[in-house]
Amino acid sequence: MQPESSSWFGQSFDSALAHYDSVAVMAMPYMENAKDPDAWMQQLFHRVAAVPGALDKTVFELQSVDWRNRQPILTSKLAETVRQLNTRGARHVAYYPDNLFEDQPQLQPFKRVFSMTSQPER
């Protein structure tokens, strides 16, 4: 989202797309202290989508924990973010961490957004 970040991290989205099969982008508005996480995510999506062919190779990597306060992101909020990305045309979405010992994000309500079937509970 910030052009100067290429020099900070020695990484370039365009260059990575040209040289790798998949490129993960840290789609983490809470880590970025975004005032409006939904608008931030929409802006990130549009920036990726503006690059020809980028949606086929980009993994939107979501955070399931707000590391600023060490609180989990609500499963419903995370699921809504995945739905919005899918609706806009994202092809690949991932998240971390997955805390299976504390069921965070909660598997039952969350697996529907990742399922390719209409009834994933079966």
N, C-alpha and C positions, 0 to 999 in steps of 0.2 A: 504494500500500500504506500510505502515511502520509497521514492527512488534512491535515496542515499543508503538504504539498507543493503543494496548490492555491494557497496564498498565495505560496509560494516561486517558482512558475513562472507564476502568473497563469492557470492552466489548470484546468478542471474536467472530469472524465470525463463526468459526466451532462450538462453543458452542451454539450460537444463532440458527444455522441451526438445531442442535440436539433438541432444546427445544421449538422452535416456528414454527408455520405454515408458516409464511412469515418473511423475513428479508430484511429491506431496507438498501441499501448501498448508501452513499452519493457520487454519481458519478458527482463530481463537480470540473473539472479541473481548472476553473478560480479561484475558492476559494483557490485551492492548488498552485496557481501561476505557473501552468504547462507551460513550454515553447512551447510545442506542444500539445495542447488539444486533438487532434485526436489520437495521439500516446498514450497519457496518458489514454484515454478512452479505447483504444484497449488493453492496458496492464491490466487495471482493469478487463475488460471482460474476458481475458484469465485466470486471477487469480481466478475469480469466477468459470469459466467453468472447471478449473482443479480439483475442489472439486466435487466428485461424487454426483449427485442429486441436486447440488446447483442452477442450472439454473431454476429448477421448483419452488424453494422457494424464489428466490432473486428478489427484486424490485430495479431496477436501478433508483435512485432518482436524476433527473437532475435539474440544476439551470436555471431559465429563466432570471435571473438578475446577472450581474457581480457586486457583492457587494463592490468590491474594488473601483470602480468608479461610482457605482449606475446607471449604464447604462444597459438597457435591452439587452439580447443576441438576435441577429437577429433571427427572426422566421425561416428563411431559414436555418440557422446554427443549430438551435435546431431540426428542422425537419430532417436534414441530420444526426444528431447524433442518433435520434430515428431510422431512416432507417438502419443505420449501425449496431446498436444493434440488431434490428430485423433480419437483414440478417445474422448476426453471430450466432443467436440462442437464444437471450434473450427472455424470456417469458413475463416479466412484466416490464413496464417502467412507471414512473411517473415524474412530474415536479412541481416546485413551485418557486415563487408564480405565481398564475394565476390572472392577473389584468384585469378583465372583463370590468372595467370602461374605460380603455384606450386601450382595445383590444390587450393586450400583454400577451403572444404571439398572433399574429393575427389568429383569428379562421379559416377563410376560407382556407388559404393555409396550416394551421397546422393540421386541422382535418383529412386530407387524410392519414397522417401517423399513426393515431390512429384508423382509421375506419377498420372494417372487411369487408366492401363492396368495390367494385371497383369504385363506384360512390357515395361517401358519401354526395355530394351536393344535391342529390335527396331525 
